[in-house]
């Protein structure tokens, strides 16, 4: 009789251990899938951020190199504004969905304020850049300074191996890039443009 009880206890113990192994395996697999999904989401974010910054740089370069006038200037500034808002949205969405530690930035919106006219704390009042139909030297300097910040951010994300964003960047690396290059205020940009 004692041998039979030991056998039942041993079988129950074996079943419990098998159940725990199955549950542990399922939990590990779900955790692996979650980590894999988060990694994929980060890769997509990094790719979209990199190319959105790149497209904005291209728009800045087109304006600075072609020096458009009147309607062409209006259109070029409008396309630039759309790209800048898209980049801002990519960062904000990633901040909400991936990592709340991504620095909050108004860098891209502040550029659009400059494009459309802006009053900086009653010290600087700028008309919309397209108001006179041609960019003046001051406006060109401001656009060059903003573009240079984007170039620095793009360079920090770049990999010579992939010829685009560096897949080895971590979320902390991207946060540092955003904090370093894409969080300057309009006042800082003005100071840098005219020193």
C-alpha positions as CSV (number, residue, x, y, z in Angstrom):
1,X,0.0,0.0,0.0
2,X,2.8,2.5,0.8
3,X,4.5,1.7,-2.5
4,X,1.2,2.6,-4.3
5,X,0.9,5.9,-2.5
6,X,4.5,6.8,-3.3
7,X,3.8,6.0,-6.9
8,X,0.7,8.3,-6.9
9,X,2.6,11.1,-5.3
10,X,5.5,10.7,-7.7
11,X,3.1,10.7,-10.7
12,X,1.3,13.8,-9.4
13,X,4.7,15.5,-8.9
14,X,5.7,14.5,-12.4
15,X,2.5,16.0,-13.8
16,X,2.9,19.2,-11.9
17,X,6.5,19.5,-13.1
18,X,5.4,18.8,-16.7
19,X,2.7,21.5,-16.4
20,X,5.2,24.0,-15.0
21,X,7.6,23.2,-17.8
22,X,4.8,23.8,-20.4
23,X,3.7,27.0,-18.7
24,X,7.3,28.2,-18.5
25,X,7.9,27.4,-22.1
26,X,4.7,29.3,-23.2
27,X,5.6,32.3,-21.0
28,X,9.2,32.3,-22.4
29,X,7.8,32.2,-26.0
30,X,5.4,35.0,-25.3
31,X,8.1,37.1,-23.8
32,X,10.4,36.4,-26.8
33,X,7.6,37.4,-29.2
34,X,7.1,40.7,-27.2
35,X,10.8,41.5,-27.3
36,X,11.0,40.7,-31.0
37,X,7.9,42.9,-31.7
38,X,9.4,45.8,-29.7
39,X,12.7,45.4,-31.5
40,X,10.9,45.4,-34.9
41,X,8.9,48.5,-33.9
42,X,12.1,50.3,-32.9
43,X,13.7,49.4,-36.2
44,X,10.7,50.8,-38.1
45,X,10.8,54.0,-36.0
46,X,14.5,54.4,-36.6
47,X,14.2,53.9,-40.4
48,X,11.2,56.3,-40.6
49,X,13.0,58.9,-38.5
50,X,16.2,58.6,-40.6
51,X,14.5,59.0,-43.9
52,X,12.1,61.7,-42.7
53,X,15.1,63.7,-41.6
54,X,16.8,63.0,-44.9
55,X,13.7,64.1,-46.9
56,X,13.6,67.4,-44.9
57,X,17.3,68.0,-45.6
58,X,16.6,67.5,-49.3
59,X,13.8,70.0,-49.1
60,X,16.1,72.5,-47.3
61,X,18.8,72.0,-50.0
62,X,16.3,72.5,-52.8
63,X,15.3,75.8,-51.4
64,X,18.8,76.9,-50.6
65,X,20.3,75.8,-53.9
66,X,17.5,76.8,-56.3
67,X,16.6,80.0,-54.6
68,X,13.0,79.9,-55.7
69,X,10.8,83.0,-56.0
70,X,7.1,83.8,-55.6
71,X,4.8,80.9,-56.1
72,X,7.7,78.4,-56.4
73,X,9.0,79.6,-53.0
74,X,5.5,79.2,-51.5
75,X,5.3,75.7,-52.8
76,X,8.8,74.7,-51.7
77,X,8.2,76.1,-48.2
78,X,4.9,74.3,-48.0
79,X,6.5,70.9,-48.9
80,X,9.3,71.6,-46.4
81,X,6.7,72.3,-43.7
82,X,4.9,69.0,-44.5
83,X,8.1,67.0,-44.1
84,X,9.0,68.8,-40.9
85,X,5.5,68.1,-39.4
86,X,5.8,64.5,-40.5
87,X,9.2,64.1,-38.7
88,X,7.7,65.7,-35.6
89,X,4.8,63.3,-35.7
90,X,7.2,60.3,-36.1
91,X,9.0,61.3,-32.9
92,X,5.8,62.0,-31.0
93,X,4.2,58.7,-32.0
94,X,7.4,56.8,-31.0
95,X,7.4,58.7,-27.7
96,X,3.8,57.6,-27.0
97,X,4.1,54.1,-28.3
98,X,7.8,53.0,-27.8
99,X,9.6,54.9,-25.2
100,X,8.4,57.8,-23.1
101,X,12.0,58.7,-22.5
102,X,12.4,60.0,-26.1
103,X,13.0,63.7,-25.6
104,X,10.1,66.0,-26.1
105,X,10.9,68.3,-28.9
106,X,9.2,71.3,-30.6
107,X,12.2,71.8,-32.9
108,X,10.2,70.9,-36.1
109,X,7.2,72.9,-35.2
110,X,9.3,75.9,-34.4
111,X,10.9,75.7,-37.8
112,X,7.4,75.9,-39.3
113,X,6.7,79.0,-37.2
114,X,9.7,80.6,-38.7
115,X,8.6,79.7,-42.2
116,X,5.2,81.2,-41.6
117,X,6.3,84.2,-39.5
118,X,6.9,84.3,-35.8
119,X,7.3,86.6,-32.8
120,X,9.9,85.4,-30.3
121,X,9.1,86.8,-26.9
122,X,8.6,90.3,-28.1
123,X,12.3,90.5,-29.2
124,X,12.2,89.2,-32.7
125,X,9.4,89.6,-35.2
126,X,9.7,87.8,-38.5
127,X,7.3,87.9,-41.4
128,X,6.5,84.7,-43.4
129,X,9.5,83.8,-45.5
130,X,7.5,83.9,-48.6
131,X,6.0,87.3,-47.9
132,X,8.3,89.3,-50.3
133,X,8.6,86.4,-52.8
134,X,12.3,85.8,-52.3
135,X,14.5,84.8,-49.3
136,X,16.8,87.4,-47.9
137,X,20.2,86.7,-46.4
138,X,18.9,86.5,-42.8
139,X,16.2,83.9,-43.8
140,X,18.8,81.9,-45.8
141,X,21.1,81.8,-42.7
142,X,18.3,80.6,-40.6
143,X,17.4,77.8,-43.1
144,X,21.0,76.8,-43.3
145,X,21.3,76.6,-39.5
146,X,18.2,74.4,-39.2
147,X,19.4,72.2,-42.1
148,X,22.8,71.8,-40.4
149,X,21.2,70.5,-37.2
150,X,19.3,68.0,-39.3
151,X,22.5,67.0,-41.1
152,X,24.3,66.5,-37.8
153,X,21.4,64.3,-36.6
154,X,21.4,62.3,-39.9
155,X,25.2,61.8,-39.6
156,X,24.8,60.6,-36.1
157,X,22.3,58.0,-37.2
158,X,24.2,57.0,-40.4
159,X,26.1,53.8,-41.0
160,X,28.6,53.5,-43.8
161,X,28.0,49.8,-43.8
162,X,24.3,50.0,-44.6
163,X,24.4,53.5,-46.3
164,X,21.4,54.5,-44.2
165,X,20.5,54.3,-40.5
166,X,22.8,52.4,-38.2
167,X,21.0,49.2,-37.1
168,X,23.3,49.0,-34.1
169,X,21.8,52.1,-32.5
170,X,19.9,51.6,-29.3
171,X,16.9,53.5,-28.0
172,X,19.3,55.3,-25.7
173,X,21.5,56.3,-28.7
174,X,18.5,57.7,-30.6
175,X,17.3,59.6,-27.5
176,X,20.8,61.1,-27.2
177,X,20.8,62.1,-30.9
178,X,17.4,63.8,-30.5
179,X,18.4,65.5,-27.3
180,X,21.7,66.7,-28.9
181,X,20.6,67.9,-32.3
182,X,16.8,68.2,-32.4
183,X,15.7,70.0,-29.3
184,X,17.2,73.5,-29.8
185,X,14.8,76.4,-29.3
186,X,14.1,79.1,-31.9
187,X,16.1,81.5,-29.8
188,X,19.1,79.2,-29.8
189,X,18.9,78.8,-33.6
190,X,18.7,82.6,-34.0
191,X,21.8,83.0,-31.8
192,X,23.7,80.4,-33.8
193,X,22.6,81.8,-37.1
194,X,23.8,85.3,-36.4
195,X,26.9,85.0,-34.2
